[in-house]
Structure formats: C-alpha cells, structure tokens
Amino acid sequence: GKSNDILRNNAIKAEDTLKEMMEMQEERNGDGTNISPNTDSFNYVIRAWTRCRTDITMADKVMNVLRTMELYQRTGHDDVKANTISYCMAIDAWGTVAGIKSQGSLKRLKKQKTAKETISSHDTTPDNADFGTEELSKAESILDYMHNLYDSGDTDVMPTTDAYNTYVNAFTRTANEVNTKSPLAAEKVLRKMTAFHNDGLLDIQPDQRSYIHVMRAWGKVKRKNSGERAEWWLRNMWSEFEETGNTNVKPNVGAYLAVMEAYFHQSNAAKLESLLLELLEYENSGEDATLHANTAAFTFIIRGWLKHEDACTESDMGVGCDNALKWLDRLIDREEKGLPYASTSPELFTGIIKGGKTSAMSIHTTRVSKKVFKTVLEAFTEFRASRHIIEPNAYAWVLQVGLKALSSPTD
C-alpha cells in the first residue's frame, strides 16, 4: 500500500544520507568540518528498514547495513560499532520476514480449499510451503554471534532479555493453523532463557513479554489444547511471581488477553467468562492497576458467546446472544462511568443483532423463540441510544427476526 511505499522510500533516503556522510568523512580536507557517521547513524538506517514490515527484502537490507557498519568499524572508525541494539534489530528483521513467508504459505493453502473446508495441522503441507525456517535459523545465528562477542569480552554487545524476546516473537509471527510447531519452539527458547539466567547470565531472564509471546503462539495455532496450554503458562507466571516476588513476571492484562484469544479460537465461552471474572476480581481489589478488565477482554467474551450462538442447536437458540448482551450491558455501564479502559463499538451491537438473525434464519430452524427476538430488540434499542451510528442492515435484521418469531408457535 501507499504507507508501505512511504516507509520504503524513507528507508532508502536514510541509507542514501548515511552513504553521503561516509563519503564526506573520507573526503574531508581539514577545513574544520566533521560530518561523520557514528553508531546511531547506522542504527537509525537499520531501524528505518525494520519499519517496512511488509517488505520481504527488509531483512536483506538490514544485513547489508549491518555488514557495512562492521566493515566501517574495522577500517579504523572508532565512532562506529555494532551494538546490542543493532543485532536485536537484525533478529527482528529476520523474524518479521519469517512471519511474512509463513502467513503467505497459509493463505496459499486456504485458496486451495473450498469455502466449507477448514485448515488444520492434519492438512498435507504443499511442497512450496515456506514457514520461515531459513529466516528463523538466521535469527538464531545472530543470537549465537552475540554470545560469542560477549564471551570474547565485547562490552558493547550483550545477549539480553530483549534480544531473546525478539527471537521468541519470531515464532509467534510464524505460528498458524498449519505451522503448529511454532509454540513448542517458542517454549524451548523461554526455557533456554531461564537456564542462562540460572547459569549466571543475569541479563537474560523471561519476563511478561516472553510468556505473552509463547501464549499468543498457542492461540494462533488454534489447536484443541491451545487454551489449556496458554493458561498453563499464565499459572506458571503467577507461581513464579509468588515464589520469587519478581514483578517482571507478574501477569498483566496482556497475559490474560493472550489466553483469552486462545480460548476464543476454541469457542470456549465458559473459560472466557472465567478469565474475565478473574480480571474483574483483581480490578475490584485495587491491588494492581495493570490488572483490569479492558475493552478487549469484554470483546472476547461477547464475541465468544456469539460464536457459541452460531454453533448452537435449536433448543439452545438465543443463549449465546443473551449472554453476549449481558456482558455488553456491563461494558456500557463501565463506559458511562467514564472508565478509561472501557469503550463500546458498533460491531458489538451489530454482532448480537446479526447473531440472532443468523440463528433465526438458519435452514435447521423450524421455530424462533420470542426470547431471541426480545434479546435482538433490546440490543437494537441500546444501539439507537448509544453514541454510535446505526448500520442500516441492523433494521432489516431486527425485522427478519421479529417476523420469524411472531410467526412461530408460542414458547
């Protein structure tokens, strides 16, 4: 898109400016000017390329700048030295490209499927599938190189928690319904971080981000045990915090959202509700401001119950929409109280209305409970009273449910 072209052009301009600075440094003639690049100059160019998140050549561009930086350093320019930040950005670049390739392979596989077929880990992986294995290997090589430099006494390069978190996140980027090994690889890196810390490398230790990356990887593969596995890591975070008092591993709302995402893909509304209630309990206790039920948490539970509605039987019709509306009402109440992390959106209202319409108009439905119509009408009424502009389709959906319900036998 246009924004990506702008980012790429900016990176090219930054690199051209760096080259000009290098040329001026070589050609200076003692007139007192001192325009010479330093470490920050090179890192700014690397950063510019890492912002081109959809450019599959981005990692190669980063490595070209990094190699130039190392060569410039060896030729006697003491102001230039690749440091921890430089190598972390290179790891990020390879992880990003790995993610682009992995998600691209998933899209190609989906195109080979019919509209009614779903993608799973049991699908035969096409010969041209590329889940970023080569890029992940290059990211790992950079980490190993950082360790070698550190072990040789280089004080400017240090393998850190941030470096390893960037590497763990690479597996989160590559995780999807077919590439289901990514979460296990992410777990392996997390355990490696713990081992390094226990061996005396105190700058490497899992923190909140480390765990969240692992949990998000489980959510993205959408396996039957993804939610349980993500929650297992959440409970591990609590256990470590309670045992050590290390606040860097204390779960925050991001950790809970990662687990909720995994359970959402499993359509496990009961688990979503349990986690949201847990967040509300922590919020009400007032012990930690980072643990609160925000809009994203409420959105997961509302959408989770709507997924339940979509898969329910005729006898269970309306349960999902009814529960979704109850949670939307609580979110509306929080928004009206002015809580900074509570905000409704039009999609939440239309989701309930459309969910009721989809159930009512299903070919498997012979009758529609008046309760379904009541829920849909209530959601529509609240939609009209909200600050949002009503989607025109909402009127038609309410009428469709109403006609079907009123023509059905009495409950």
Rosetta blueprint (number, residue, H / E / L):
1 G L
2 K H
3 S H
4 N H
5 D H
6 I H
7 L H
8 R H
9 N H
10 N H
11 A H
12 I H
13 K H
14 A H
15 E H
16 D H
17 T H
18 L H
19 K H
20 E H
21 M H
22 M H
23 E H
24 M H
25 Q H
26 E H
27 E H
28 R L
29 N L
30 G L
31 D L
32 G L
33 T L
34 N L
35 I L
36 S L
37 P L
38 N L
39 T H
40 D H
41 S H
42 F H
43 N H
44 Y H
45 V H
46 I H
47 R H
48 A H
49 W H
50 T H
51 R L
52 C L
53 R L
54 T L
55 D L
56 I L
57 T L
58 M H
59 A H
60 D H
61 K H
62 V H
63 M H
64 N H
65 V H
66 L H
67 R H
68 T H
69 M H
70 E H
71 L H
72 Y H
73 Q H
74 R H
75 T L
76 G L
77 H L
78 D L
79 D L
80 V L
81 K L
82 A L
83 N L
84 T H
85 I H
86 S H
87 Y H
88 C H
89 M H
90 A H
91 I H
92 D H
93 A H
94 W H
95 G H
96 T H
97 V H
98 A H
99 G H
100 I H
101 K H
102 S H
103 Q H
104 G H
105 S H
106 L H
107 K H
108 R H
109 L H
110 K H
111 K H
112 Q L
113 K L
114 T L
115 A L
116 K L
117 E L
118 T L
119 I L
120 S L
121 S L
122 H L
123 D L
124 T L
125 T L
126 P L
127 D L
128 N L
129 A L
130 D L
131 F L
132 G L
133 T H
134 E H
135 E H
136 L H
137 S H
138 K H
139 A H
140 E H
141 S H
142 I H
143 L H
144 D H
145 Y H
146 M H
147 H H
148 N H
149 L H
150 Y H
151 D H
152 S L
153 G L
154 D L
155 T L
156 D L
157 V L
158 M L
159 P L
160 T L
161 T H
162 D H
163 A H
164 Y H
165 N H
166 T H
167 Y H
168 V H
169 N H
170 A H
171 F H
172 T H
173 R H
174 T H
175 A L
176 N L
177 E L
178 V L
179 N L
180 T L
181 K L
182 S H
183 P H
184 L H
185 A H
186 A H
187 E H
188 K H
189 V H
190 L H
191 R H
192 K H
193 M H
194 T H
195 A H
196 F H
197 H H
198 N H
199 D L
200 G L
201 L L
202 L L
203 D L
204 I L
205 Q L
206 P L
207 D L
208 Q H
209 R H
210 S H
211 Y H
212 I H
213 H H
214 V H
215 M H
216 R H
217 A H
218 W H
219 G H
220 K H
221 V H
222 K L
223 R L
224 K L
225 N L
226 S H
227 G H
228 E H
229 R H
230 A H
231 E H
232 W H
233 W H
234 L H
235 R H
236 N H
237 M H
238 W H
239 S H
240 E H
241 F H
242 E H
243 E H
244 T H
245 G L
246 N L
247 T H
248 N H
249 V H
250 K L
251 P L
252 N L
253 V H
254 G H
255 A H
256 Y H
257 L H
258 A H
259 V H
260 M H
261 E H
262 A H
263 Y H
264 F H
265 H H
266 Q L
267 S L
268 N L
269 A H
270 A H
271 K H
272 L H
273 E H
274 S H
275 L H
276 L H
277 L H
278 E H
279 L H
280 L H
281 E H
282 Y H
283 E H
284 N H
285 S H
286 G L
287 E L
288 D L
289 A L
290 T L
291 L L
292 H L
293 A L
294 N L
295 T H
296 A H
297 A H
298 F H
299 T H
300 F H
301 I H
302 I H
303 R H
304 G H
305 W H
306 L H
307 K H
308 H H
309 E H
310 D H
311 A H
312 C L
313 T L
314 E H
315 S H
316 D H
317 M L
318 G L
319 V H
320 G H
321 C H
322 D H
323 N H
324 A H
325 L H
326 K H
327 W H
328 L H
329 D H
330 R H
331 L H
332 I H
333 D H
334 R H
335 E H
336 E H
337 K L
338 G L
339 L L
340 P L
341 Y L
342 A L
343 S L
344 T L
345 S L
346 P H
347 E H
348 L H
349 F H
350 T H
351 G H
352 I H
353 I H
354 K H
355 G H
356 G H
357 K H
358 T H
359 S H
360 A H
361 M L
362 S L
363 I L
364 H L
365 T L
366 T L
367 R L
368 V L
369 S L
370 K H
371 K H
372 V H
373 F H
374 K H
375 T H
376 V H
377 L H
378 E H
379 A H
380 F H
381 T H
382 E H
383 F H
384 R H
385 A H
386 S L
387 R L
388 H L
389 I L
390 I L
391 E L
392 P H
393 N H
394 A H
395 Y H
396 A H
397 W H
398 V H
399 L H
400 Q H
401 V H
402 G H
403 L H
404 K H
405 A H
406 L H
407 S L
408 S L
409 P L
410 T L
411 D L
